[in-house]
Amino acid sequence: MKGAQTNERTIGLWRTLGIVVLLAGALSEALPQAGRETSRGAAASLALEPGLFVQLDAQAARIHGQTAKFLVLEGLGNICCWTDAQDWVSWEFILPHAVEYLVEMRYSCEAGSQGTTFEIVLGDQKLTGRISEDTGTWYDHETMQVGRLAVDRPGSRTLSLRPVQKPGLAVMNLAWLRLIPTERAAAYQEHTTRERRQSGRDYAGPVFIVPNFHPASCGWLTDFSTERNYCAYSYLEHLARVETDARYAFVLSEVNNLMAILAFEPERFAALKRRLQEGRVELANAFFLEPTINLSGGEALVKMGVEGLRWQQQVLGVRPRVAWMIDVTGVHEQMGQLVAGLGLEAMVYTRDNPTGKSLHWLQSPDGSRALAVCPGGYSDWAPLFTHQGPLDQTALKPLVRDVRRRARSTPAGAPVLILGGGGDYSLPPACTNYPTDFLKQWQAIAPDLALRFSGLGQYLDAVQPLIKAGKLDLPTSRSGARLTWTSFWIQCPEVKGRYRRAEHALQAAESLATVASLGADFHYPVQALYQAWLQLLLNMDRNTL
């Protein structure tokens, strides 16, 4: 969606420091106020096993200074907005043993803010630490070992953390410090290894990246003819990469683009059919095109699926497996029923997932349900597709971190899925030796993450046996997904009204033609009604509103 870009940049500014907008100020009294010292009470000793470690949480810290404050980011409490290096934090707590402790820190740091140095002080002992690399974003946390502290007596103690140097925008986001008795380090390591695997932080497994083009059908800020021409030849660039690189695959959506390729380049259309049979190209969308589901009535949505399936099966001999809804601005609660009724395996969407998991059930009021796939954005990993030359280590590391981050929102046991691209109208990787050379680089930097370029079907082939065997714990959404971009993508009553009148008139014409053909000397106008439906479906493009 092109119009989303400006607003998404604005949202990004709000999220830059991990700021959470607290509606109605319900938590204002619970947050430390800038400009004064704030005490949050004694830190609890949170042990996974008795005596395993002492955890000093951000929520329990006393904040000294003007800018730093406590906020909850995606369920994890943090000291955030730490833009003044004069601010510092401290904890008052009880140490149960007079032993040597390992000190660990859980933190996040956006690219550009790495390089912070800090001191941890306990009594007359001091540790110096440095954040040498970013973690990706303010929401992507890592754990580092800072050093060791020898405690000569148990009891009440005060520990402080003070920045020494802040070269970037902020010091860090700080979630917690842990003090682990060195004599229990082996047990702690075993326990936290299991914890990291369960949370996805140590994910090791397959990664599917599905390149997609994501065009517009009705013409995005241009006329239909220009859009049609551009989309057809852009898809053919993806096809050309399939033919020159044995490791590349992509998905193709929307019948009108297939029609354009058939009309403009019939020889290339024949090559496309061969690649479809080989599994190197996949028809991702059972629907005629990627529609808005906020414009038409239910029958037109069903017709969108029926005619999309009919054309692709009759012309290409392929039956798409999913409803590809990657740019819809809301998911109606009956979409599960519609997808299941069409005999499809899943629906793919990318906005406002109510479950927080990349795979979940979408259940309709009648009890029918469909698998919903919501892996993140529809055009992720842009550097892979837009960089003219090979990516260096600096560019590759954030991609590895992104896989491990995605694993946390992927149901345990399921592979990670990425819908890849360099934005709307995404072309194949600009580096002509990609993806083969990229996969070699990936193997060197992340050998435990088996990455492949594929269609969505290969991902479903990996997931469906796990679901049938009951090995995946999938949440269920019974509410669809909320409407977004409501100012101009949803609230267009004149367009909706005209569309609904045309839709109802066409349905009435079908009924009257059926009656006339049965009771009078009248031939049912098959072709005329079919063409009328195709025109109506074409105007259901998500950008019509």
Secondary structure, DSSP 8 states (H G I E B T S, - for coil): -TTHHHHHHHHHHHHTTT----GGGTTGGGS--TTS-B---------SSTTS-EEEEGGG-EEESSS-EEEEETTEEEEE----TT-EEEEEEEE---SEEEEEEEEE-BTT-TT-EEEEEETTEEEEEE--S--BSTT-EEEEEEEEEE-SS-EEEEEEEEEEE--SS-S-EEEEEEEEEGGGHHHHHHHHHHHHHHHTTT--EEEEEEEB----SS-SSS-HHHHHHHHHHHHHHHHHHHHH-TT--EEE--HHHHHHHHHH-HHHHHHHHHHHHHTSEEE--SSSS-B-SSSS-HHHHHHHHHHHHHHHHHHHS----EEE-TT-S-B-TTHHHHHHHTT-SEEE--S--SSSSSEEEEE-TTS-EEEEE--S-SSB-HHHHH-SS---HHHHHHHHHHHHHHHHTS-TTS-EEEEE-SSTT--S-SSTTTTHHHHHHHHHH-TTEEEEE--HHHHHHHHHHHHHTT-----EESS-B---SIIIII--HHHHHHHHHHHHHHHHHHHHHHHHHHHSS----HHHHHHHHHHHHHTTBTT--
